[in-house]
């Protein structure tokens, strides 16, 4: 029985550590989720809240593994799961079926499925709490408090906040066909097209042909569409034989993101524009000019 309880306790603790890890590897996605759900007013505060939550989950996982603080950590974790569950229930009640971000991009969970996950964890925690023997009564060690503060503060070091000038693509976090997208993370390619522009249509055909040839090796590619005339996205896709995730932009954004005339394609690495092209798209992708 003791071995079973220890195994369940280990599983419960690891669930918090794993949750922290999934947010650590893709913090931007969780930040966008927090903004979408009304928990943060902008990306700056979403980034602060993300690092606080990750640090809290790491601490909970570690305290749940320590016999000295196990019971108190379990009670706190139950309170935390209850609060999160209330929020998830509200999202579910509103009909939200998108990934809630609880496990980042690694495991997509809807608010409803994440609510069931939380209820399962709460049941597990309750069982372990009442079946486990009470630890010896000891006072909280000052060194443990100092170490906890260091761990919390280290989240801003292991997940540094973006630096530098304002990111031109900051507001583009949703793309039709892809859902939430964090352009600050990893390597992304973003094309700026006018739906009625013949040069844009020709560029899309070229890129679409390259995508078919390269298959899974083709990089993540997104399109910012500006609609000026009568051409629809469906007509554009039929004409060019492409189907890229897209987002509509306003006229001011369009002219700020192109050169003298459309199209333009950007390469973005971890939130920094490292290169862009106004012509010779095929050469850039096929011969690897973008790597220079």
C-alpha positions in Angstrom: 0.0 0.0 0.0 2.8 2.4 0.9 4.5 1.7 -2.5 1.2 2.4 -4.3 0.6 5.7 -2.4 4.2 6.7 -3.2 3.6 6.0 -6.9 0.4 8.0 -7.0 2.1 10.8 -5.1 4.9 10.8 -7.6 2.4 10.8 -10.5 0.6 13.8 -9.0 3.8 15.7 -8.4 5.1 15.0 -11.9 1.8 16.3 -13.4 2.6 19.8 -12.2 6.3 19.5 -13.3 5.2 18.3 -16.7 2.6 21.2 -17.0 5.4 23.6 -16.2 7.6 22.1 -18.8 5.0 22.3 -21.6 4.7 26.0 -20.9 8.4 26.5 -20.7 9.0 25.1 -24.2 6.3 27.3 -25.7 5.7 30.3 -23.4 4.4 32.4 -26.2 1.5 30.1 -26.9 0.4 30.2 -23.3 0.8 34.0 -23.2 -1.6 34.3 -26.2 -4.0 31.9 -24.4 -4.0 34.1 -21.3 -4.9 37.2 -23.4 -7.6 35.4 -25.3 -9.2 34.2 -22.0 -9.1 37.7 -20.6 -6.6 36.9 -17.9 -4.0 39.4 -19.1 -4.6 42.8 -20.8 -1.6 42.6 -23.1 1.5 40.5 -24.1 3.7 42.2 -21.5 1.5 41.2 -18.5 0.8 37.8 -20.1 4.5 37.2 -20.1 4.8 38.1 -16.4 1.9 35.9 -15.5 3.2 33.0 -17.6 6.5 33.0 -15.8 4.8 33.2 -12.4 2.5 30.3 -13.2 5.4 28.1 -14.4 7.4 28.9 -11.3 4.4 28.1 -9.1 3.9 24.7 -10.8 7.6 23.9 -10.4 7.5 24.7 -6.7 4.3 22.7 -6.2 5.8 19.7 -8.0 9.0 19.9 -5.8 7.1 20.4 -2.5 4.7 17.5 -3.3 7.8 15.3 -3.5 9.0 16.4 0.0 7.5 14.5 2.9 7.9 17.5 5.2 5.5 19.7 3.2 3.5 17.2 1.3 0.1 17.7 3.1 0.2 21.5 2.9 1.3 21.4 -0.7 -1.5 19.1 -1.5 -4.1 21.4 0.1 -2.7 24.3 -1.8 -2.7 22.4 -5.1 -6.3 21.4 -4.5 -7.2 25.1 -4.0 -5.3 26.0 -7.2 -7.0 23.3 -9.2 -10.4 24.4 -8.0 -9.7 28.0 -9.1 -8.5 26.9 -12.5 -11.5 24.6 -12.8 -13.9 27.5 -12.2 -12.2 29.4 -15.0 -12.3 26.4 -17.3 -16.0 25.8 -16.5 -16.7 29.4 -17.5 -14.8 28.9 -20.9 -16.6 25.6 -21.5 -20.0 27.3 -20.7 -19.2 30.0 -23.3 -18.7 27.2 -25.9 -14.9 27.7 -26.2 -13.5 24.6 -27.9 -9.9 25.9 -28.6 -6.8 24.6 -26.8 -6.9 26.1 -23.3 -3.1 26.1 -23.1 -2.9 24.1 -19.9 -0.2 21.9 -21.5 0.9 24.5 -24.0 1.1 23.4 -27.6 2.4 19.9 -26.6 -1.0 18.5 -25.7 -4.1 20.3 -27.0 -6.9 20.2 -24.5 -10.2 21.9 -24.8 -11.6 23.6 -21.7 -14.0 20.7 -21.2 -11.3 18.0 -21.4 -9.0 20.0 -19.2 -11.8 20.4 -16.7 -12.1 16.6 -16.6 -8.3 16.3 -16.2 -8.5 18.7 -13.2 -11.3 16.8 -11.6 -9.3 13.6 -12.0 -6.2 15.2 -10.4 -8.3 16.6 -7.5 -9.7 13.2 -6.9 -6.2 11.7 -6.9 -5.0 14.4 -4.5 -7.8 13.9 -2.1 -7.2 10.1 -2.0 -3.5 10.5 -1.4 -4.0 13.2 1.2 -6.3 11.1 3.4 -4.5 7.8 2.9 -1.0 9.2 3.6 0.3 9.4 7.2 0.7 12.9 8.6 4.3 14.1 8.5 6.2 15.1 11.7 5.3 18.6 12.9 8.2 20.8 11.9 8.5 24.5 11.3 9.0 26.0 7.9 12.7 26.3 7.1 13.9 29.8 6.2 16.3 28.2 3.6 13.3 26.6 1.9 11.6 30.0 1.6 14.8 31.6 0.2 15.2 28.7 -2.3 11.6 29.0 -3.3 12.1 32.7 -4.1 15.2 31.9 -6.1 13.3 29.3 -8.1 10.4 31.7 -8.8 12.8 34.5 -9.8 14.8 32.2 -12.0 11.8 31.8 -14.3 12.6 35.2 -15.8 16.1 34.0 -16.4 15.4 30.6 -18.0 12.5 32.2 -20.0 13.9 35.6 -20.8 11.5 38.3 -22.0 11.8 39.5 -25.6 14.1 42.4 -25.9 14.6 45.1 -28.5 12.3 47.2 -30.7 8.6 46.5 -30.9 7.8 43.4 -32.9 6.0 44.4 -36.1 3.9 41.2 -36.0 2.9 41.3 -32.3 -0.8 41.6 -33.0 -1.0 38.6 -35.4 -1.7 35.7 -33.0 -4.6 33.9 -34.9 -4.5 32.5 -38.4 -7.4 30.8 -40.1 -6.6 27.2 -40.5 -4.0 27.1 -37.7 -5.6 28.7 -34.7 -3.3 30.4 -32.2 0.2 31.1 -33.6 3.1 32.6 -31.7 5.3 34.3 -34.3 7.8 35.1 -31.6 8.8 31.4 -31.2 10.9 29.4 -33.6 11.3 30.1 -37.3 8.3 31.3 -39.2 7.8 32.7 -42.7 5.1 35.3 -43.2 3.9 36.5 -46.6 2.1 39.8 -47.2 -0.3 39.5 -50.1 -3.0 41.6 -51.7 -5.7 39.2 -52.8 -6.1 41.0 -56.2 -2.4 41.5 -56.9 -1.2 39.4 -59.8 2.3 39.4 -58.5 1.1 38.1 -55.2 -0.8 35.3 -56.9 2.3 34.4 -58.9 4.4 34.3 -55.8 1.8 32.1 -54.0 1.8 29.7 -57.0 5.6 29.5 -56.7 5.6 28.9 -53.0 2.8 26.4 -53.2 4.7 24.4 -55.8 7.8 24.4 -53.5 5.6 23.3 -50.6 4.4 20.3 -52.6 7.9 19.3 -53.5 9.5 19.8 -50.1 6.5 18.3 -48.1 7.2 18.1 -44.4 10.5 19.8 -44.8 8.8 23.0 -45.9 9.0 25.7 -43.2 6.0 27.0 -41.2 4.4 29.5 -43.6 1.6 32.0 -42.9 -0.1 34.7 -45.0 -1.3 38.2 -44.1 -4.0 39.0 -46.6 -5.2 42.5 -47.6 -8.5 42.6 -49.3 -8.8 45.5 -51.7 -11.1 44.3 -54.5 -13.5 41.5 -55.2 -11.2 38.5 -55.0 -12.0 36.2 -52.1 -9.6 33.9 -50.2 -11.3 30.9 -51.7 -10.8 32.4 -55.2 -7.2 33.2 -54.5 -6.6 29.6 -53.2 -8.3 28.1 -56.2 -6.3 30.2 -58.6 -2.9 29.6 -56.9 -3.6 26.0 -55.8 -2.5 26.9 -52.3 -4.0 26.7 -48.8 -1.9 28.6 -46.2 -3.0 29.7 -42.8 -4.1 33.3 -43.1 -5.0 36.5 -41.3 -6.7 39.6 -42.7 -4.9 43.0 -42.1 -6.0 46.6 -42.5 -4.7 49.0 -45.2 -2.3 50.8 -42.8 -0.7 47.5 -41.7 -0.5 46.3 -45.3 1.5 49.4 -46.5 3.7 49.3 -43.4 4.7 45.7 -44.1 5.4 45.8 -47.9 8.1 47.6 -49.8 7.3 49.7 -52.9 4.7 47.1 -54.0 3.5 43.7 -52.9 4.3 40.9 -52.3 6.9 40.6 -49.5 7.9 37.6 -47.5 9.5 37.8 -44.1 11.7 35.2 -42.3 11.2 35.6 -38.5 13.4 33.8 -36.0 12.4 34.0 -32.3 10.5 37.3 -32.9 13.2 39.0 -35.0 12.9 39.7 -38.7 16.2 38.3 -40.0 15.5 38.6 -43.8 12.8 39.5 -46.3 12.3 39.1 -50.0 10.3 41.2 -52.6 11.4 39.0 -55.5 13.2 35.8 -56.3 11.2 33.7 -53.9 12.0 30.4 -55.6 15.7 31.0 -55.5 15.6 31.9 -51.8 13.7 28.8 -50.8 15.2 26.2 -53.1 18.9 27.3 -52.9 18.8 28.3 -49.2 19.5 32.0 -49.8 17.6 32.6 -46.6 20.3 30.9 -44.6 23.0 33.4 -45.6 
